[in-house]
């Protein structure tokens, strides 16, 4: 059943790609709706800053629309789109790094907790989310990228290896290292009263 659903989704993407390559704006809009969530996570995996995501994703979709004609093999859509997202995120990260060197401000990621009837539960959930984001953000990009793709997007090791142009063994090694670093960072945060040691 899952294989049939995946094949149908792939066929629909290929039909939409062909329509987008013919210049049909509605097709790219549909591709955005179908792929925006994982593109956002891919961007976060590279930049590690939730405040940059909207701007970078907008750049990604603009480039996708402008460059869709260069996609020769529609079955490679996800890898092609991931490369656009990764490059746009790297560009944004480098721009921010240059700005920080000049201005040296420190900006914390902000998280708005969902409304809940129990305020203490809401605060605990928000704090847990903040700690997890902080720990993920603290990972070096070479570990953060495969971690987000695997655990937030549920990509297979093979798909991650293809997108990052790495051997599968390297992806596995980086994921093991990412998990160790996260466990250590979260343990440090708890020991230090939630402030972390980073």
C-alpha positions, 0 to 999 in steps of 0.5 A: 500500500505504501509503495503504491502511494509513493509511486502515485506521489512521484507520478504526480510530482513528475506531472507537475514538474512537466507543467511547471517547465511549460510555464504553468504557475499553478504547477509550481504553486502545487509543488510548493504545497507538496514540498514546502515542509521538508524544504523548510527542515532542509534549510534549518538543517543547514543554517540552524537558525529558525529566524532565517527560514522564511527568507531562505525558503522564499529564495529557494522557491524563486530559484526553483521557478526560475531554474525549473527548465534546467531539471532534465530528469524529473525523477531527480526532483527532490535531489535537485530541489534539495541542492537549491535549498542547501545552496540558498541556506549556505549563502544565507548562513555566510551572509549572516556570519559576515554581518555578525563579524561586523556587528556582533549581535547575539539573537536568540531563537524565539519559540511561541508555545501553543495555547494550552489550558494548563500553563505549567504544561505549556511552559514545560513543553516550550522549555523542552522544545527550546532545549531541543532546538538549542541542542540541534542548533549547537551541532556542527552543520556536517552533523546537523544536516543529516540529523534533520533529514533523517529524524525530522524528514524521515529520509532514508540513508540512501536518499541523504547520501545522494542529496549530500553526495556522501557514501552511506557509511559516512551518513551513518557515522555522522548520524551516530555522532550527531546523536551522541553530541545531542545526548551530551548537549541535552545532559549538559543543559539539564545539569546546568539548569537549562542554560547549557554549556555552549 
